[in-house]
């Protein structure tokens, strides 16, 4: 197979050379076309077989169709002038669009290139392989002559910033006929990119690799990269030897890096690429099925202050009272509480209590999430409940920002990948929530199916407090293959019922149930809470794998009484 050497960076090169904002590099096509032309020619002179148009971020810079087309037209004119009298080819550089209805933007961009006679496409630095595949399909549909390279941006740990593994990205791109060559660019330096290449398998399609020139530091307000041309060329040469025929550079690379790499490539004999290795099927780690009985899980709120003694006393009381598993919510309704993961680790370490922390997608990015999972695993915590998480209250946003790096489906897929690699000997049990009170339950069920496909093996439902909730629970049990833990929430007073009905999303309380709590004493309300909860547990027993009892307002005695009745009736 013919080796194709691409050029290196445009953005970091121009930004450093002319002291300009890298975010506006695409405007140079119009404001200073001579700078872009000079850069293209320098890369071709260095030995590049292909150059990328200066259009990577055009869609983000330009909000209207005419503006996008003007940037692309100028970029193509410059590129055509640069290759005159050479054998170099032009590739349209297209980055990921982070907008709703992104198909419309991709179509505008791709049509603009096709009208300029450019039908070789490089979709680069994508964080989501599914989005990349969709964009590539648009290109193939618009031009039967389109040739498409798809590159995802993979971090040194082997994942995109949205939690997609390198192997999954390659597998996704290998499945579609819309992509001719697949691979990785950006985020990694040469050495880490070499490690990625060694750890993934591909054989159906050629692979394209374009790493950064090491990792940056900031000098004079610009990113500066450390890897010398000689070092860059040496490592890329090793990558080439393993059967990689499409090579180039990303951030920090210069014509000198490409010149050094051209020299190395001209003296290398290439071996064959390795066969594709599919992701292993997920293990069946259902809590209920492993236990071979109906499990009783109890949720206990963590403290809102630094006093842990009362929480520990309640936790021990619940497990002594028959709870098989404790769960701890992760700052519900966006209010800070003692960290659920640290508490789970302490309960396991100090009292050998099995505990499942809830992990939200709200308050930590991918790096922090992986670090937390590594720590939990080291502490012996082996099951987690993944939820998107409630947003922060509006009034807090001026001071504290919500962080949503991914959603619960992507979170599950990310952890499932880690289970097959990092945690393969002792994988996490991946659990998730399902709202059986959702107004559009079919939509909720579709989302739950996606969670199953992503690796979830156990679902914990919102509280079952109505006949509609029971009907939806039955639908879920029929439609899903995972275990289902039915939510049981004791209503402890009329005031509590009114608050939940009006202020807590995802929980439905009927007017009939509300009426039962009117004009009753606290003692009578507690007995009513136990009675109604036990009756509900009996109703859902045939259509669930266990019970997920929520300790309302820390009323531990009520939960213990519910567990006692459940065990006495033999519905566990």
Helices and strands as residue ranges (DSSP letters): E 4-5, H 11-18, G 22-27, H 28-31, H 33-46, E 50-52, H 58-61, H 65-83, E 89-94, H 102-115, E 120-126, H 129-142, E 147-152, H 166-175, E 181-185, H 190-199, E 206-211, E 216-219, E 222-225, H 229-241, E 246-249, H 255-265, H 287-291, E 295-299, H 309-320, E 325-328, G 332-334, H 340-351, E 355-360, H 366-378, E 383-387, G 394-396, H 408-420, E 429-434, H 441-454, E 458-463, H 467-479, E 483-489, H 494-503, H 511-516, H 522-540, G 541-543, E 546-550, G 552-554, H 556-569
